[in-house]
Amino acid sequence: MLAIFHQIMGSVLVVAGIVVLPLPIPLGLLMLVIGLALLAPYVIPVQNLVRSLRRKNAKLNEQLLRWREKFPPVIQKTIDRTHP
C-alpha cells in the first residue's frame, strides 16, 4: 500500500514540478527531485535516469552519499539503487 502511495505522490510531484518549473522560484526543481526520488525505487526508467545524472555530476553523487543517513528509508533505498 505504501508503494502505491509513493508512486502516486511521486507522479503528482513530477507533473506539478514540470508545470511550476518556469517560475522564478526554484520550487519546481525541488518538486521534481522529490518526485523522482519517490518514483525511483519502483520504476526502472527513473532509476536509470537518476543513475545517469549521478554519473554525470560527481558533486551531486557526493552530496547524496554524504546526506544519505539523514533521509527517510525510501530515499535511502533510492540512493542505494541508483549508485553509479
PyMOL Python script that loads the backbone (N, CA, C, O; Angstrom):
from pymol import cmd

cmd.read_pdbstr("""\
ATOM      1  N   MET A   1       0.816  -1.188   0.000  1.00  0.00           N
ATOM      2  CA  MET A   1       0.000   0.000   0.000  1.00  0.00           C
ATOM      3  C   MET A   1       0.870   1.267   0.000  1.00  0.00           C
ATOM      4  O   MET A   1       0.554   2.251  -0.669  1.00  0.00           O
ATOM      5  N   LEU A   2       1.962   1.221   0.758  1.00  0.00           N
ATOM      6  CA  LEU A   2       2.864   2.365   0.812  1.00  0.00           C
ATOM      7  C   LEU A   2       3.534   2.598  -0.545  1.00  0.00           C
ATOM      8  O   LEU A   2       3.757   3.742  -0.941  1.00  0.00           O
ATOM      9  N   ALA A   3       3.853   1.512  -1.256  1.00  0.00           N
ATOM     10  CA  ALA A   3       4.482   1.648  -2.569  1.00  0.00           C
ATOM     11  C   ALA A   3       3.548   2.348  -3.546  1.00  0.00           C
ATOM     12  O   ALA A   3       3.990   3.180  -4.338  1.00  0.00           O
ATOM     13  N   ILE A   4       2.275   2.021  -3.499  1.00  0.00           N
ATOM     14  CA  ILE A   4       1.301   2.670  -4.380  1.00  0.00           C
ATOM     15  C   ILE A   4       1.196   4.157  -4.040  1.00  0.00           C
ATOM     16  O   ILE A   4       1.133   4.999  -4.935  1.00  0.00           O
ATOM     17  N   PHE A   5       1.177   4.471  -2.759  1.00  0.00           N
ATOM     18  CA  PHE A   5       1.126   5.871  -2.325  1.00  0.00           C
ATOM     19  C   PHE A   5       2.355   6.632  -2.812  1.00  0.00           C
ATOM     20  O   PHE A   5       2.236   7.757  -3.298  1.00  0.00           O
ATOM     21  N   HIS A   6       3.532   6.026  -2.683  1.00  0.00           N
ATOM     22  CA  HIS A   6       4.762   6.680  -3.147  1.00  0.00           C
ATOM     23  C   HIS A   6       4.717   6.927  -4.651  1.00  0.00           C
ATOM     24  O   HIS A   6       5.126   7.987  -5.124  1.00  0.00           O
ATOM     25  N   GLN A   7       4.220   5.950  -5.395  1.00  0.00           N
ATOM     26  CA  GLN A   7       4.162   6.104  -6.845  1.00  0.00           C
ATOM     27  C   GLN A   7       3.184   7.196  -7.250  1.00  0.00           C
ATOM     28  O   GLN A   7       3.465   7.972  -8.163  1.00  0.00           O
ATOM     29  N   ILE A   8       2.043   7.263  -6.584  1.00  0.00           N
ATOM     30  CA  ILE A   8       1.061   8.301  -6.911  1.00  0.00           C
ATOM     31  C   ILE A   8       1.610   9.683  -6.550  1.00  0.00           C
ATOM     32  O   ILE A   8       1.547  10.610  -7.357  1.00  0.00           O
ATOM     33  N   MET A   9       2.146   9.813  -5.340  1.00  0.00           N
ATOM     34  CA  MET A   9       2.687  11.104  -4.914  1.00  0.00           C
ATOM     35  C   MET A   9       3.881  11.519  -5.769  1.00  0.00           C
ATOM     36  O   MET A   9       4.017  12.693  -6.111  1.00  0.00           O
ATOM     37  N   GLY A  10       4.745  10.570  -6.115  1.00  0.00           N
ATOM     38  CA  GLY A  10       5.886  10.874  -6.969  1.00  0.00           C
ATOM     39  C   GLY A  10       5.451  11.362  -8.334  1.00  0.00           C
ATOM     40  O   GLY A  10       6.019  12.316  -8.866  1.00  0.00           O
ATOM     41  N   SER A  11       4.441  10.710  -8.907  1.00  0.00           N
ATOM     42  CA  SER A  11       3.929  11.129 -10.221  1.00  0.00           C
ATOM     43  C   SER A  11       3.325  12.520 -10.158  1.00  0.00           C
ATOM     44  O   SER A  11       3.556  13.347 -11.040  1.00  0.00           O
ATOM     45  N   VAL A  12       2.550  12.773  -9.112  1.00  0.00           N
ATOM     46  CA  VAL A  12       1.931  14.090  -8.956  1.00  0.00           C
ATOM     47  C   VAL A  12       3.000  15.169  -8.801  1.00  0.00           C
ATOM     48  O   VAL A  12       2.893  16.244  -9.391  1.00  0.00           O
ATOM     49  N   LEU A  13       4.026  14.880  -8.009  1.00  0.00           N
ATOM     50  CA  LEU A  13       5.091  15.871  -7.802  1.00  0.00           C
ATOM     51  C   LEU A  13       5.885  16.133  -9.076  1.00  0.00           C
ATOM     52  O   LEU A  13       6.267  17.272  -9.344  1.00  0.00           O
ATOM     53  N   VAL A  14       6.136  15.094  -9.861  1.00  0.00           N
ATOM     54  CA  VAL A  14       6.875  15.281 -11.117  1.00  0.00           C
ATOM     55  C   VAL A  14       6.058  16.144 -12.080  1.00  0.00           C
ATOM     56  O   VAL A  14       6.585  17.082 -12.678  1.00  0.00           O
ATOM     57  N   VAL A  15       4.776  15.826 -12.226  1.00  0.00           N
ATOM     58  CA  VAL A  15       3.929  16.608 -13.140  1.00  0.00           C
ATOM     59  C   VAL A  15       3.810  18.050 -12.649  1.00  0.00           C
ATOM     60  O   VAL A  15       3.951  18.986 -13.436  1.00  0.00           O
ATOM     61  N   ALA A  16       3.553  18.231 -11.357  1.00  0.00           N
ATOM     62  CA  ALA A  16       3.435  19.586 -10.805  1.00  0.00           C
ATOM     63  C   ALA A  16       4.769  20.332 -10.922  1.00  0.00           C
ATOM     64  O   ALA A  16       4.786  21.533 -11.192  1.00  0.00           O
ATOM     65  N   GLY A  17       5.868  19.632 -10.721  1.00  0.00           N
ATOM     66  CA  GLY A  17       7.183  20.260 -10.842  1.00  0.00           C
ATOM     67  C   GLY A  17       7.460  20.744 -12.251  1.00  0.00           C
ATOM     68  O   GLY A  17       8.055  21.805 -12.441  1.00  0.00           O
ATOM     69  N   ILE A  18       7.030  19.969 -13.244  1.00  0.00           N
ATOM     70  CA  ILE A  18       7.216  20.380 -14.640  1.00  0.00           C
ATOM     71  C   ILE A  18       6.377  21.622 -14.934  1.00  0.00           C
ATOM     72  O   ILE A  18       6.820  22.528 -15.640  1.00  0.00           O
ATOM     73  N   VAL A  19       5.158  21.655 -14.386  1.00  0.00           N
ATOM     74  CA  VAL A  19       4.285  22.800 -14.616  1.00  0.00           C
ATOM     75  C   VAL A  19       4.853  24.060 -13.950  1.00  0.00           C
ATOM     76  O   VAL A  19       4.791  25.145 -14.527  1.00  0.00           O
ATOM     77  N   VAL A  20       5.403  23.921 -12.745  1.00  0.00           N
ATOM     78  CA  VAL A  20       5.876  25.067 -11.965  1.00  0.00           C
ATOM     79  C   VAL A  20       7.321  25.447 -12.312  1.00  0.00           C
ATOM     80  O   VAL A  20       7.788  26.505 -11.891  1.00  0.00           O
ATOM     81  N   LEU A  21       8.017  24.629 -13.049  1.00  0.00           N
ATOM     82  CA  LEU A  21       9.436  24.845 -13.347  1.00  0.00           C
ATOM     83  C   LEU A  21       9.760  26.218 -13.950  1.00  0.00           C
ATOM     84  O   LEU A  21      10.790  26.788 -13.593  1.00  0.00           O
ATOM     85  N   PRO A  22       8.939  26.774 -14.842  1.00  0.00           N
ATOM     86  CA  PRO A  22       9.301  28.076 -15.422  1.00  0.00           C
ATOM     87  C   PRO A  22       9.237  29.267 -14.456  1.00  0.00           C
ATOM     88  O   PRO A  22       9.731  30.345 -14.788  1.00  0.00           O
ATOM     89  N   LEU A  23       8.650  29.098 -13.291  1.00  0.00           N
ATOM     90  CA  LEU A  23       8.562  30.204 -12.343  1.00  0.00           C
ATOM     91  C   LEU A  23       9.950  30.585 -11.826  1.00  0.00           C
ATOM     92  O   LEU A  23      10.847  29.742 -11.796  1.00  0.00           O
ATOM     93  N   PRO A  24      10.136  31.834 -11.423  1.00  0.00           N
ATOM     94  CA  PRO A  24      11.459  32.270 -10.956  1.00  0.00           C
ATOM     95  C   PRO A  24      11.894  31.608  -9.649  1.00  0.00           C
ATOM     96  O   PRO A  24      13.092  31.503  -9.386  1.00  0.00           O
ATOM     97  N   ILE A  25      10.950  31.164  -8.832  1.00  0.00           N
ATOM     98  CA  ILE A  25      11.292  30.478  -7.588  1.00  0.00           C
ATOM     99  C   ILE A  25      11.574  29.009  -7.934  1.00  0.00           C
ATOM    100  O   ILE A  25      10.795  28.404  -8.670  1.00  0.00           O
ATOM    101  N   PRO A  26      12.657  28.424  -7.428  1.00  0.00           N
ATOM    102  CA  PRO A  26      13.026  27.054  -7.838  1.00  0.00           C
ATOM    103  C   PRO A  26      12.174  25.963  -7.191  1.00  0.00           C
ATOM    104  O   PRO A  26      12.676  24.864  -6.956  1.00  0.00           O
ATOM    105  N   LEU A  27      10.923  26.231  -6.902  1.00  0.00           N
ATOM    106  CA  LEU A  27      10.036  25.243  -6.302  1.00  0.00           C
ATOM    107  C   LEU A  27       9.806  24.051  -7.230  1.00  0.00           C
ATOM    108  O   LEU A  27       9.708  22.912  -6.772  1.00  0.00           O
ATOM    109  N   GLY A  28       9.721  24.317  -8.527  1.00  0.00           N
ATOM    110  CA  GLY A  28       9.504  23.238  -9.493  1.00  0.00           C
ATOM    111  C   GLY A  28      10.645  22.236  -9.495  1.00  0.00           C
ATOM    112  O   GLY A  28      10.413  21.032  -9.602  1.00  0.00           O
ATOM    113  N   LEU A  29      11.858  22.715  -9.380  1.00  0.00           N
ATOM    114  CA  LEU A  29      13.026  21.832  -9.340  1.00  0.00           C
ATOM    115  C   LEU A  29      12.999  20.952  -8.098  1.00  0.00           C
ATOM    116  O   LEU A  29      13.298  19.760  -8.162  1.00  0.00           O
ATOM    117  N   LEU A  30      12.641  21.546  -6.977  1.00  0.00           N
ATOM    118  CA  LEU A  30      12.535  20.792  -5.739  1.00  0.00           C
ATOM    119  C   LEU A  30      11.450  19.722  -5.838  1.00  0.00           C
ATOM    120  O   LEU A  30      11.640  18.596  -5.377  1.00  0.00           O
ATOM    121  N   MET A  31      10.321  20.072  -6.436  1.00  0.00           N
ATOM    122  CA  MET A  31       9.238  19.106  -6.605  1.00  0.00           C
ATOM    123  C   MET A  31       9.669  17.962  -7.521  1.00  0.00           C
ATOM    124  O   MET A  31       9.343  16.804  -7.263  1.00  0.00           O
ATOM    125  N   LEU A  32      10.392  18.280  -8.577  1.00  0.00           N
ATOM    126  CA  LEU A  32      10.892  17.244  -9.485  1.00  0.00           C
ATOM    127  C   LEU A  32      11.838  16.282  -8.770  1.00  0.00           C
ATOM    128  O   LEU A  32      11.735  15.066  -8.936  1.00  0.00           O
ATOM    129  N   VAL A  33      12.742  16.818  -7.988  1.00  0.00           N
ATOM    130  CA  VAL A  33      13.719  15.985  -7.285  1.00  0.00           C
ATOM    131  C   VAL A  33      13.020  15.050  -6.300  1.00  0.00           C
ATOM    132  O   VAL A  33      13.329  13.860  -6.249  1.00  0.00           O
ATOM    133  N   ILE A  34      12.092  15.576  -5.528  1.00  0.00           N
ATOM    134  CA  ILE A  34      11.383  14.740  -4.556  1.00  0.00           C
ATOM    135  C   ILE A  34      10.517  13.709  -5.272  1.00  0.00           C
ATOM    136  O   ILE A  34      10.458  12.553  -4.854  1.00  0.00           O
ATOM    137  N   GLY A  35       9.850  14.115  -6.338  1.00  0.00           N
ATOM    138  CA  GLY A  35       9.027  13.183  -7.105  1.00  0.00           C
ATOM    139  C   GLY A  35       9.836  12.048  -7.707  1.00  0.00           C
ATOM    140  O   GLY A  35       9.427  10.888  -7.647  1.00  0.00           O
ATOM    141  N   LEU A  36      10.986  12.378  -8.290  1.00  0.00           N
ATOM    142  CA  LEU A  36      11.850  11.342  -8.858  1.00  0.00           C
ATOM    143  C   LEU A  36      12.404  10.417  -7.773  1.00  0.00           C
ATOM    144  O   LEU A  36      12.554   9.214  -7.987  1.00  0.00           O
ATOM    145  N   ALA A  37      12.703  10.988  -6.616  1.00  0.00           N
ATOM    146  CA  ALA A  37      13.199  10.165  -5.512  1.00  0.00           C
ATOM    147  C   ALA A  37      12.131   9.194  -5.026  1.00  0.00           C
ATOM    148  O   ALA A  37      12.451   8.071  -4.638  1.00  0.00           O
ATOM    149  N   LEU A  38      10.884   9.604  -5.042  1.00  0.00           N
ATOM    150  CA  LEU A  38       9.805   8.700  -4.640  1.00  0.00           C
ATOM    151  C   LEU A  38       9.526   7.633  -5.698  1.00  0.00           C
ATOM    152  O   LEU A  38       9.143   6.513  -5.360  1.00  0.00           O
ATOM    153  N   LEU A  39       9.713   7.966  -6.960  1.00  0.00           N
ATOM    154  CA  LEU A  39       9.442   7.020  -8.039  1.00  0.00           C
ATOM    155  C   LEU A  39      10.590   6.045  -8.285  1.00  0.00           C
ATOM    156  O   LEU A  39      10.352   4.912  -8.705  1.00  0.00           O
ATOM    157  N   ALA A  40      11.799   6.453  -8.037  1.00  0.00           N
ATOM    158  CA  ALA A  40      12.968   5.654  -8.412  1.00  0.00           C
ATOM    159  C   ALA A  40      13.012   4.244  -7.818  1.00  0.00           C
ATOM    160  O   ALA A  40      13.457   3.333  -8.517  1.00  0.00           O
ATOM    161  N   PRO A  41      12.584   4.004  -6.585  1.00  0.00           N
ATOM    162  CA  PRO A  41      12.657   2.623  -6.094  1.00  0.00           C
ATOM    163  C   PRO A  41      11.730   1.660  -6.829  1.00  0.00           C
ATOM    164  O   PRO A  41      11.917   0.446  -6.749  1.00  0.00           O
ATOM    165  N   TYR A  42      10.738   2.179  -7.541  1.00  0.00           N
ATOM    166  CA  TYR A  42       9.720   1.325  -8.135  1.00  0.00           C
ATOM    167  C   TYR A  42       9.708   1.325  -9.659  1.00  0.00           C
ATOM    168  O   TYR A  42       9.153   0.408 -10.264  1.00  0.00           O
ATOM    169  N   VAL A  43      10.305   2.326 -10.291  1.00  0.00           N
ATOM    170  CA  VAL A  43      10.234   2.476 -11.746  1.00  0.00           C
ATOM    171  C   VAL A  43      11.655   2.429 -12.321  1.00  0.00           C
ATOM    172  O   VAL A  43      12.473   3.311 -12.062  1.00  0.00           O
ATOM    173  N   ILE A  44      11.924   1.396 -13.094  1.00  0.00           N
ATOM    174  CA  ILE A  44      13.276   1.161 -13.640  1.00  0.00           C
ATOM    175  C   ILE A  44      13.769   2.329 -14.514  1.00  0.00           C
ATOM    176  O   ILE A  44      14.917   2.743 -14.352  1.00  0.00           O
ATOM    177  N   PRO A  45      12.952   2.881 -15.436  1.00  0.00           N
ATOM    178  CA  PRO A  45      13.464   4.010 -16.237  1.00  0.00           C
ATOM    179  C   PRO A  45      13.856   5.219 -15.388  1.00  0.00           C
ATOM    180  O   PRO A  45      14.800   5.932 -15.729  1.00  0.00           O
ATOM    181  N   VAL A  46      13.150   5.455 -14.298  1.00  0.00           N
ATOM    182  CA  VAL A  46      13.517   6.569 -13.413  1.00  0.00           C
ATOM    183  C   VAL A  46      14.835   6.255 -12.717  1.00  0.00           C
ATOM    184  O   VAL A  46      15.665   7.146 -12.535  1.00  0.00           O
ATOM    185  N   GLN A  47      15.036   4.998 -12.325  1.00  0.00           N
ATOM    186  CA  GLN A  47      16.319   4.602 -11.725  1.00  0.00           C
ATOM    187  C   GLN A  47      17.458   4.860 -12.698  1.00  0.00           C
ATOM    188  O   GLN A  47      18.506   5.379 -12.312  1.00  0.00           O
ATOM    189  N   ASN A  48      17.254   4.500 -13.952  1.00  0.00           N
ATOM    190  CA  ASN A  48      18.295   4.718 -14.958  1.00  0.00           C
ATOM    191  C   ASN A  48      18.577   6.204 -15.164  1.00  0.00           C
ATOM    192  O   ASN A  48      19.731   6.600 -15.331  1.00  0.00           O
ATOM    193  N   LEU A  49      17.527   7.028 -15.153  1.00  0.00           N
ATOM    194  CA  LEU A  49      17.702   8.472 -15.286  1.00  0.00           C
ATOM    195  C   LEU A  49      18.499   9.042 -14.118  1.00  0.00           C
ATOM    196  O   LEU A  49      19.439   9.811 -14.321  1.00  0.00           O
ATOM    197  N   VAL A  50      18.130   8.669 -12.904  1.00  0.00           N
ATOM    198  CA  VAL A  50      18.838   9.166 -11.721  1.00  0.00           C
ATOM    199  C   VAL A  50      20.277   8.669 -11.718  1.00  0.00           C
ATOM    200  O   VAL A  50      21.190   9.417 -11.366  1.00  0.00           O
ATOM    201  N   ARG A  51      20.488   7.423 -12.103  1.00  0.00           N
ATOM    202  CA  ARG A  51      21.837   6.871 -12.155  1.00  0.00           C
ATOM    203  C   ARG A  51      22.705   7.639 -13.157  1.00  0.00           C
ATOM    204  O   ARG A  51      23.870   7.922 -12.880  1.00  0.00           O
ATOM    205  N   SER A  52      22.141   7.974 -14.317  1.00  0.00           N
ATOM    206  CA  SER A  52      22.937   8.706 -15.311  1.00  0.00           C
ATOM    207  C   SER A  52      23.217  10.139 -14.834  1.00  0.00           C
ATOM    208  O   SER A  52      24.295  10.673 -15.095  1.00  0.00           O
ATOM    209  N   LEU A  53      22.260  10.764 -14.139  1.00  0.00           N
ATOM    210  CA  LEU A  53      22.510  12.096 -13.581  1.00  0.00           C
ATOM    211  C   LEU A  53      23.616  12.056 -12.539  1.00  0.00           C
ATOM    212  O   LEU A  53      24.448  12.961 -12.473  1.00  0.00           O
ATOM    213  N   ARG A  54      23.624  11.012 -11.729  1.00  0.00           N
ATOM    214  CA  ARG A  54      24.672  10.882 -10.711  1.00  0.00           C
ATOM    215  C   ARG A  54      26.030  10.615 -11.344  1.00  0.00           C
ATOM    216  O   ARG A  54      27.052  11.077 -10.836  1.00  0.00           O
ATOM    217  N   ARG A  55      26.053   9.872 -12.450  1.00  0.00           N
ATOM    218  CA  ARG A  55      27.313   9.606 -13.148  1.00  0.00           C
ATOM    219  C   ARG A  55      27.903  10.884 -13.733  1.00  0.00           C
ATOM    220  O   ARG A  55      29.112  11.109 -13.676  1.00  0.00           O
ATOM    221  N   LYS A  56      27.034  11.712 -14.295  1.00  0.00           N
ATOM    222  CA  LYS A  56      27.492  12.933 -14.960  1.00  0.00           C
ATOM    223  C   LYS A  56      27.880  14.030 -13.978  1.00  0.00           C
ATOM    224  O   LYS A  56      28.694  14.892 -14.307  1.00  0.00           O
ATOM    225  N   ASN A  57      27.311  14.009 -12.782  1.00  0.00           N
ATOM    226  CA  ASN A  57      27.548  15.070 -11.823  1.00  0.00           C
ATOM    227  C   ASN A  57      28.129  14.483 -10.535  1.00  0.00           C
ATOM    228  O   ASN A  57      27.386  14.004  -9.678  1.00  0.00           O
ATOM    229  N   ALA A  58      29.429  14.521 -10.405  1.00  0.00           N
ATOM    230  CA  ALA A  58      30.106  13.928  -9.250  1.00  0.00           C
ATOM    231  C   ALA A  58      29.740  14.643  -7.950  1.00  0.00           C
ATOM    232  O   ALA A  58      29.656  14.007  -6.899  1.00  0.00           O
ATOM    233  N   LYS A  59      29.522  15.953  -8.010  1.00  0.00           N
ATOM    234  CA  LYS A  59      29.147  16.692  -6.804  1.00  0.00           C
ATOM    235  C   LYS A  59      27.794  16.238  -6.273  1.00  0.00           C
ATOM    236  O   LYS A  59      27.611  16.092  -5.064  1.00  0.00           O
ATOM    237  N   LEU A  60      26.854  16.018  -7.175  1.00  0.00           N
ATOM    238  CA  LEU A  60      25.538  15.532  -6.778  1.00  0.00           C
ATOM    239  C   LEU A  60      25.663  14.176  -6.103  1.00  0.00           C
ATOM    240  O   LEU A  60      25.046  13.935  -5.065  1.00  0.00           O
ATOM    241  N   ASN A  61      26.451  13.298  -6.684  1.00  0.00           N
ATOM    242  CA  ASN A  61      26.655  11.969  -6.116  1.00  0.00           C
ATOM    243  C   ASN A  61      27.278  12.052  -4.723  1.00  0.00           C
ATOM    244  O   ASN A  61      26.846  11.356  -3.804  1.00  0.00           O
ATOM    245  N   GLU A  62      28.284  12.897  -4.568  1.00  0.00           N
ATOM    246  CA  GLU A  62      28.933  13.055  -3.263  1.00  0.00           C
ATOM    247  C   GLU A  62      27.959  13.573  -2.213  1.00  0.00           C
ATOM    248  O   GLU A  62      27.948  13.089  -1.081  1.00  0.00           O
ATOM    249  N   GLN A  63      27.144  14.551  -2.582  1.00  0.00           N
ATOM    250  CA  GLN A  63      26.173  15.114  -1.640  1.00  0.00           C
ATOM    251  C   GLN A  63      25.135  14.070  -1.231  1.00  0.00           C
ATOM    252  O   GLN A  63      24.770  13.978  -0.059  1.00  0.00           O
ATOM    253  N   LEU A  64      24.668  13.293  -2.191  1.00  0.00           N
ATOM    254  CA  LEU A  64      23.683  12.251  -1.859  1.00  0.00           C
ATOM    255  C   LEU A  64      24.271  11.221  -0.905  1.00  0.00           C
ATOM    256  O   LEU A  64      23.611  10.795   0.042  1.00  0.00           O
ATOM    257  N   LEU A  65      25.500  10.828  -1.153  1.00  0.00           N
ATOM    258  CA  LEU A  65      26.140   9.853  -0.263  1.00  0.00           C
ATOM    259  C   LEU A  65      26.399  10.442   1.116  1.00  0.00           C
ATOM    260  O   LEU A  65      26.277   9.746   2.123  1.00  0.00           O
ATOM    261  N   ARG A  66      26.752  11.710   1.164  1.00  0.00           N
ATOM    262  CA  ARG A  66      27.040  12.365   2.440  1.00  0.00           C
ATOM    263  C   ARG A  66      25.773  12.495   3.296  1.00  0.00           C
ATOM    264  O   ARG A  66      25.822  12.294   4.509  1.00  0.00           O
ATOM    265  N   TRP A  67      24.648  12.827   2.671  1.00  0.00           N
ATOM    266  CA  TRP A  67      23.412  13.075   3.401  1.00  0.00           C
ATOM    267  C   TRP A  67      22.506  11.855   3.484  1.00  0.00           C
ATOM    268  O   TRP A  67      21.402  11.959   4.019  1.00  0.00           O
ATOM    269  N   ARG A  68      22.923  10.727   2.985  1.00  0.00           N
ATOM    270  CA  ARG A  68      22.087   9.528   2.907  1.00  0.00           C
ATOM    271  C   ARG A  68      21.440   9.152   4.231  1.00  0.00           C
ATOM    272  O   ARG A  68      20.247   8.852   4.269  1.00  0.00           O
ATOM    273  N   GLU A  69      22.193   9.163   5.298  1.00  0.00           N
ATOM    274  CA  GLU A  69      21.691   8.713   6.600  1.00  0.00           C
ATOM    275  C   GLU A  69      20.613   9.630   7.182  1.00  0.00           C
ATOM    276  O   GLU A  69      19.864   9.218   8.068  1.00  0.00           O
ATOM    277  N   LYS A  70      20.530  10.849   6.696  1.00  0.00           N
ATOM    278  CA  LYS A  70      19.554  11.800   7.235  1.00  0.00           C
ATOM    279  C   LYS A  70      18.216  11.742   6.504  1.00  0.00           C
ATOM    280  O   LYS A  70      17.248  12.361   6.945  1.00  0.00           O
ATOM    281  N   PHE A  71      18.147  11.010   5.397  1.00  0.00           N
ATOM    282  CA  PHE A  71      16.925  10.904   4.619  1.00  0.00           C
ATOM    283  C   PHE A  71      16.048   9.768   5.146  1.00  0.00           C
ATOM    284  O   PHE A  71      16.534   8.872   5.837  1.00  0.00           O
ATOM    285  N   PRO A  72      14.749   9.806   4.817  1.00  0.00           N
ATOM    286  CA  PRO A  72      13.874   8.689   5.186  1.00  0.00           C
ATOM    287  C   PRO A  72      14.259   7.416   4.435  1.00  0.00           C
ATOM    288  O   PRO A  72      14.964   7.483   3.427  1.00  0.00           O
ATOM    289  N   PRO A  73      13.805   6.261   4.914  1.00  0.00           N
ATOM    290  CA  PRO A  73      14.212   4.983   4.306  1.00  0.00           C
ATOM    291  C   PRO A  73      13.936   4.863   2.812  1.00  0.00           C
ATOM    292  O   PRO A  73      14.742   4.269   2.097  1.00  0.00           O
ATOM    293  N   VAL A  74      12.835   5.401   2.320  1.00  0.00           N
ATOM    294  CA  VAL A  74      12.544   5.275   0.890  1.00  0.00           C
ATOM    295  C   VAL A  74      13.572   6.034   0.059  1.00  0.00           C
ATOM    296  O   VAL A  74      13.932   5.584  -1.028  1.00  0.00           O
ATOM    297  N   ILE A  75      14.045   7.158   0.541  1.00  0.00           N
ATOM    298  CA  ILE A  75      15.069   7.918  -0.181  1.00  0.00           C
ATOM    299  C   ILE A  75      16.424   7.219  -0.065  1.00  0.00           C
ATOM    300  O   ILE A  75      17.202   7.219  -1.019  1.00  0.00           O
ATOM    301  N   GLN A  76      16.711   6.629   1.087  1.00  0.00           N
ATOM    302  CA  GLN A  76      17.951   5.863   1.243  1.00  0.00           C
ATOM    303  C   GLN A  76      17.981   4.693   0.261  1.00  0.00           C
ATOM    304  O   GLN A  76      19.015   4.400  -0.340  1.00  0.00           O
ATOM    305  N   LYS A  77      16.845   4.037   0.108  1.00  0.00           N
ATOM    306  CA  LYS A  77      16.774   2.918  -0.832  1.00  0.00           C
ATOM    307  C   LYS A  77      17.011   3.407  -2.257  1.00  0.00           C
ATOM    308  O   LYS A  77      17.663   2.729  -3.050  1.00  0.00           O
ATOM    309  N   THR A  78      16.485   4.574  -2.575  1.00  0.00           N
ATOM    310  CA  THR A  78      16.695   5.155  -3.898  1.00  0.00           C
ATOM    311  C   THR A  78      18.163   5.463  -4.134  1.00  0.00           C
ATOM    312  O   THR A  78      18.695   5.187  -5.210  1.00  0.00           O
ATOM    313  N   ILE A  79      18.818   6.032  -3.133  1.00  0.00           N
ATOM    314  CA  ILE A  79      20.249   6.359  -3.250  1.00  0.00           C
ATOM    315  C   ILE A  79      21.055   5.085  -3.472  1.00  0.00           C
ATOM    316  O   ILE A  79      21.973   5.069  -4.293  1.00  0.00           O
ATOM    317  N   ASP A  80      20.723   4.020  -2.750  1.00  0.00           N
ATOM    318  CA  ASP A  80      21.433   2.753  -2.897  1.00  0.00           C
ATOM    319  C   ASP A  80      21.210   2.132  -4.272  1.00  0.00           C
ATOM    320  O   ASP A  80      22.155   1.639  -4.889  1.00  0.00           O
ATOM    321  N   ARG A  81      19.989   2.151  -4.750  1.00  0.00           N
ATOM    322  CA  ARG A  81      19.670   1.510  -6.034  1.00  0.00           C
ATOM    323  C   ARG A  81      20.192   2.276  -7.245  1.00  0.00           C
ATOM    324  O   ARG A  81      20.365   1.700  -8.319  1.00  0.00           O
ATOM    325  N   THR A  82      20.438   3.554  -7.078  1.00  0.00           N
ATOM    326  CA  THR A  82      20.885   4.354  -8.225  1.00  0.00           C
ATOM    327  C   THR A  82      22.357   4.706  -8.149  1.00  0.00           C
ATOM    328  O   THR A  82      22.816   5.607  -8.850  1.00  0.00           O
ATOM    329  N   HIS A  83      23.089   4.019  -7.321  1.00  0.00           N
ATOM    330  CA  HIS A  83      24.530   4.298  -7.229  1.00  0.00           C
ATOM    331  C   HIS A  83      25.202   3.973  -8.551  1.00  0.00           C
ATOM    332  O   HIS A  83      25.041   2.872  -9.079  1.00  0.00           O
ATOM    333  N   PRO A  84      25.961   4.936  -9.094  1.00  0.00           N
ATOM    334  CA  PRO A  84      26.597   4.683 -10.396  1.00  0.00           C
ATOM    335  C   PRO A  84      27.685   3.713 -10.273  1.00  0.00           C
ATOM    336  O   PRO A  84      28.331   3.381 -11.266  1.00  0.00           O
TER     337      PRO A  84
END
""", "prot")
cmd.dss("prot")
cmd.show_as("cartoon", "prot")
cmd.util.cbc("prot")
cmd.orient("prot")
